[in-house]
Amino acid sequence: MSVDELRFLLDGVPDTRELVIRRADGWAPERDAWRDAHEDAASAYGTWLASRTPVAYAAYRAAQDREDAAQDALAASR
């Protein structure tokens, strides 16, 4: 699948504004969302470093964008 085909598919998915959190350490959804996003971004970065492909870089940047958004939400909640 090409990057353009993937982008086309993802653009067709409606944004429900729902937040899915892998863990629930107490009741701090913003912090938990940031932790999950941070782990995803770190993993995607490692994958990109190992492969250096455009698709891996796009996945890393998307994960980093999610982490940035989660960090902004966490800062706004404090």
N, C-alpha and C positions, 0 to 999 in steps of 0.2 A: 504494500500500500504506500502510495506516495504521500508526501507531506500535504500537498494540495487536496488529495482525496480525504485524508484524515481531517483537515481543517473544514472541508465541506460537511463531513459527517458531524463533527462537533458543533458546527454552527447551527445544525438542524435540531440539536437537543435543547429543549426549553429550559431556562434557568428558573428553578422553583424556589430559589433563595433558601433552600434547606441546608443545614449543616450536619454532616455526618462525622462523628468523633469516634475514634477507635477505642479510646480509654475514657474512663470517667473517674478521675482521682479527686473525689470530693465534688463540690459544685462550683466549678470555675470553667464554664464552657469555652470562654475566650482563650484562657491559658491552655486548655487541653487541645483546642483547635490549632493554636500556634505550635505547640509541641509536635503534634502530628505532622503539620506542614513542614516544620523544621527538619524532622526526620526524613520525610519524603524528599525534600530538597537536597539534603546531604547525600542520600542514596542515589538520587538522579545525577548529582555532580560526580560521584564516584564512577557511575556507569559511563558518563560522558568522558571522563578522563581516561577510562580504559579503552573506549572504542573510538572516540573522536569523530563520530558520524553526525551529520546534520540532524537526523531524527533524535539522537540521544541529546544533542544540544537543545533542540526545541522542547523536549520533555523536561530537561533541567530548567530551562527558562520559565516554563509554565509552572513547575513546582516552586521555583523561586518567587514568582509572582503571587502564588497562593500564600507562601510564607509571609511576604511583605504585607498582603492584605490582612492576614491573621494578626500580624504584629500591630498594624494600625488599629484593628478592632480591640486588641488587648490594651493598647495605650489609651484608647478612648473610653474603655470601661473602668479605668483606674481613677 
